[in-house]
Amino acid sequence: MKHYFFILIFFISFCFQAQNKRVDSVAIAILDRMTDIIGDLNSCSFQLERSLDVKNEFGWEKKYSIDEVYLQAPNKMLVEIEENQDHRGYWYNGELLVYYSFKENNYSVLEAPSTIIDMIDGIHQNFGIEFPAADIFYPEFTKDLMVEYDNIIYLGEKEIDGQVCYHIMAVDKNINLQLWISNSSYMLPKKMVVINKDENNKQYEVTFKNWQLNQEIPSTLFDFTPPPNAKNISIMIKS
């Protein structure tokens, strides 16, 4: 089915060019398809391997992290992050978001909105907490790219870790964002790279691995139980 879909798209593809913007219809069709599939999932889990450029006295230093992510629509999430000798987790059950530091053995409980997307937005706005690669789960992901970037271009098929992927680039004067989406029935994201041109090409890279779709996830996984001797601390709202 996917092959017939893209054969049709390639035959009718064209580029919209207005006000010095280039938006490739093939890229938009691929992004829309990915977003629709992700939006229809009841649950999923995956692993993120991330790298971020951090400045030291000699230049950019690569720092790596690994995240385990579990999502159950519309209002449950667990993210466990191992990053630069820091180990922390976030549990969200539709009412509360709990942050826990494995290293410090302390936690904080925050009231949260009733859906995953609203929770991510609200917690980021109020507390500055970011959830890695969350953008791809937004229903308006494609539209947001079209608003924010001057050019969205389809660069053809590329192979990532043995998987043939559709390669898409979104570019404006400050950011070069590249996304590789698997050429498979589910068309899930495989890799994303963000290059900050206004910060001497600082790079942020995410690789998605071990996707599991629509599996049964026990609801208790998203409820946090404090370990022995864990301390309840407060997180201040951003001023």
C-alpha positions as CSV (number, residue, x, y, z in Angstrom):
1,M,0.0,0.0,0.0
2,K,2.7,2.5,0.9
3,H,4.5,2.0,-2.4
4,Y,1.3,2.9,-4.4
5,F,0.9,6.0,-2.1
6,F,4.4,7.3,-2.8
7,I,4.3,6.4,-6.5
8,L,1.2,8.7,-6.8
9,I,2.9,11.4,-4.7
10,F,6.0,11.4,-6.9
11,F,3.9,11.7,-10.0
12,I,2.1,14.7,-8.7
13,S,4.9,16.3,-6.7
14,F,5.8,19.9,-7.1
15,C,7.4,22.6,-5.1
16,F,5.6,25.7,-3.7
17,Q,7.7,28.7,-4.2
18,A,6.6,32.0,-2.7
19,Q,8.3,34.8,-0.8
20,N,11.7,32.9,-1.2
21,K,10.3,29.8,0.5
22,R,10.5,26.3,-0.9
23,V,8.2,23.6,0.4
24,D,8.6,20.2,-1.3
25,S,5.2,18.4,-1.5
26,V,6.9,15.0,-1.3
27,A,8.5,16.0,2.1
28,I,5.1,17.3,3.3
29,A,3.3,14.1,2.3
30,I,5.9,12.0,4.1
31,L,5.8,14.1,7.3
32,D,2.0,14.1,7.3
33,R,1.9,10.3,6.9
34,M,4.3,9.9,9.8
35,T,2.3,12.2,12.0
36,D,-1.0,10.5,11.2
37,I,0.4,7.1,12.1
38,I,1.9,8.3,15.4
39,G,-1.3,10.0,16.2
40,D,-3.3,6.8,15.7
41,L,-1.2,4.7,18.1
42,N,-2.8,3.6,21.4
43,S,0.6,3.0,23.0
44,C,4.3,2.8,22.1
45,S,7.7,2.5,23.6
46,F,11.1,3.2,22.2
47,Q,14.7,4.0,23.1
48,L,16.4,7.3,22.3
49,E,20.2,7.6,21.9
50,R,21.1,11.3,22.1
51,S,24.1,13.4,21.7
52,L,24.5,17.1,22.4
53,D,27.4,19.5,21.6
54,V,28.6,21.2,24.8
55,K,31.2,23.9,24.7
56,N,34.5,23.4,26.6
57,E,37.8,25.4,26.4
58,F,38.9,23.5,23.3
59,G,35.6,23.5,21.3
60,W,32.5,21.3,21.0
61,E,32.4,18.2,23.2
62,K,29.9,15.5,22.5
63,K,27.9,14.3,25.5
64,Y,25.7,11.2,25.2
65,S,22.6,10.0,26.9
66,I,20.1,7.1,26.6
67,D,16.4,7.4,27.3
68,E,13.7,4.8,27.7
69,V,10.2,6.1,26.8
70,Y,6.8,4.6,27.3
71,L,3.6,6.3,26.1
72,Q,-0.1,5.4,26.4
73,A,-2.6,7.7,24.8
74,P,-3.9,10.1,25.8
75,N,-2.5,10.7,29.3
76,K,0.2,8.3,30.5
77,M,4.0,8.6,30.1
78,L,7.2,7.3,31.6
79,V,10.6,8.6,30.6
80,E,13.8,7.3,32.2
81,I,17.0,9.2,31.3
82,E,20.7,8.3,31.8
83,E,22.7,11.4,30.9
84,N,26.2,12.4,31.8
85,Q,26.3,10.3,35.0
86,D,22.9,11.6,35.9
87,H,20.0,9.1,36.1
88,R,16.4,10.5,36.5
89,G,12.9,9.6,35.6
90,Y,9.5,11.2,34.9
91,W,6.2,9.5,35.7
92,Y,2.9,10.9,34.4
93,N,-0.5,9.4,35.1
94,G,-2.9,12.0,33.7
95,E,-3.1,14.0,36.9
96,L,0.4,14.2,38.3
97,L,4.0,14.4,37.0
98,V,6.6,13.0,39.3
99,Y,10.3,13.8,38.8
100,Y,12.8,11.4,40.6
101,S,16.6,11.6,40.8
102,F,18.0,8.1,41.2
103,K,21.4,9.6,42.1
104,E,20.1,12.0,44.8
105,N,17.1,9.7,45.9
106,N,14.7,12.7,45.9
107,Y,11.5,13.4,44.0
108,S,9.0,16.1,43.3
109,V,5.3,15.9,42.6
110,L,3.7,18.4,40.2
111,E,0.1,18.8,39.2
112,A,-0.2,18.3,35.5
113,P,-2.7,18.8,32.6
114,S,-4.9,15.8,31.5
115,T,-3.2,14.9,28.2
116,I,0.4,14.1,27.3
117,I,0.8,17.1,24.9
118,D,-0.8,19.6,27.3
119,M,1.4,18.2,30.1
120,I,4.6,18.6,28.0
121,D,3.7,22.2,27.1
122,G,2.6,23.2,30.6
123,I,5.5,21.6,32.4
124,H,8.0,23.2,30.0
125,Q,6.4,26.6,30.3
126,N,6.2,26.6,34.1
127,F,9.3,24.6,35.1
128,G,11.6,24.6,32.1
129,I,11.6,20.8,31.8
130,E,12.1,19.5,28.3
131,F,11.3,16.0,27.1
132,P,13.6,14.8,24.3
133,A,12.2,14.6,20.7
134,A,8.7,15.4,21.9
135,D,8.0,17.5,18.8
136,I,7.2,14.4,16.6
137,F,4.2,13.6,18.8
138,Y,2.5,16.9,18.1
139,P,-0.5,16.7,15.7
140,E,0.6,20.0,14.2
141,F,4.2,18.9,13.7
142,T,4.1,19.4,9.9
143,K,2.3,22.7,10.0
144,D,4.7,23.9,12.7
145,L,7.7,23.1,10.4
146,M,6.0,24.9,7.5
147,V,5.6,28.1,9.7
148,E,9.0,28.0,11.3
149,Y,11.3,27.1,8.3
150,D,11.9,28.8,5.0
151,N,12.7,25.6,3.1
152,I,11.5,22.0,3.6
153,I,13.2,19.7,1.1
154,Y,13.0,15.9,0.3
155,L,16.6,14.6,-0.2
156,G,15.8,11.1,-1.3
157,E,16.3,7.7,0.3
158,K,19.2,7.0,2.6
159,E,20.2,4.0,4.6
160,I,20.5,4.3,8.4
161,D,21.6,1.2,10.4
162,G,20.5,-1.0,7.6
163,Q,17.1,0.6,7.2
164,V,16.1,2.6,4.1
165,C,14.8,6.0,5.2
166,Y,13.2,9.1,3.6
167,H,15.6,12.0,4.2
168,I,14.0,15.4,4.8
169,M,15.7,18.7,5.6
170,A,14.1,21.9,7.0
171,V,16.2,25.0,6.9
172,D,15.9,28.7,8.0
173,K,18.6,31.3,8.6
174,N,19.4,29.9,12.1
175,I,18.6,26.2,12.1
176,N,19.2,23.1,9.8
177,L,16.9,20.3,10.9
178,Q,17.2,16.9,9.3
179,L,14.9,13.9,9.8
180,W,15.2,10.4,8.5
181,I,11.8,8.5,8.4
182,S,11.8,4.7,7.8
183,N,10.6,3.5,4.4
184,S,8.3,0.9,6.0
185,S,4.6,0.4,6.5
186,Y,4.7,2.3,9.8
187,M,7.0,5.2,8.6
188,L,8.4,5.9,12.1
189,P,11.2,8.4,12.7
190,K,14.7,6.9,12.7
191,K,17.0,9.8,13.3
192,M,16.9,13.6,13.8
193,V,19.7,16.1,13.7
194,V,19.4,19.8,14.6
195,I,22.3,22.1,13.6
196,N,22.4,25.6,15.1
197,K,24.0,27.7,12.5
198,D,24.0,30.8,14.7
199,E,25.9,28.9,17.4
200,N,28.9,27.7,15.3
201,N,27.0,24.7,14.0
202,K,26.3,23.3,17.4
203,Q,24.6,19.9,16.9
204,Y,21.9,17.9,18.7
205,E,21.3,14.3,17.4
206,V,18.6,11.8,18.3
207,T,18.4,8.1,17.1
208,F,15.1,6.2,17.7
209,K,15.5,2.5,18.4
210,N,13.5,-0.5,19.4
211,W,10.0,0.8,18.6
212,Q,7.2,-1.3,20.1
213,L,3.7,-0.4,19.0
214,N,0.3,-0.9,20.6
215,Q,1.6,-3.2,23.3
216,E,-0.2,-3.8,26.6
217,I,1.5,-1.6,29.2
218,P,0.4,-2.0,32.8
219,S,-1.2,1.2,34.2
220,T,0.8,0.8,37.3
221,L,4.0,1.5,35.3
222,F,3.0,5.2,35.2
223,D,2.5,5.5,39.0
224,F,5.5,6.5,41.0
225,T,6.2,4.8,44.4
226,P,8.9,6.5,46.4
227,P,11.9,4.3,47.2
228,P,12.9,3.9,50.9
229,N,14.3,7.1,52.4
230,A,13.5,9.2,49.3
231,K,13.1,12.9,50.0
232,N,10.1,14.9,48.7
233,I,11.5,18.2,47.4
234,S,9.9,21.2,45.7
235,I,10.6,22.5,42.2
236,M,10.1,26.3,41.8
237,I,8.0,27.7,39.0
238,K,10.1,29.8,36.5
239,S,9.9,33.5,37.2
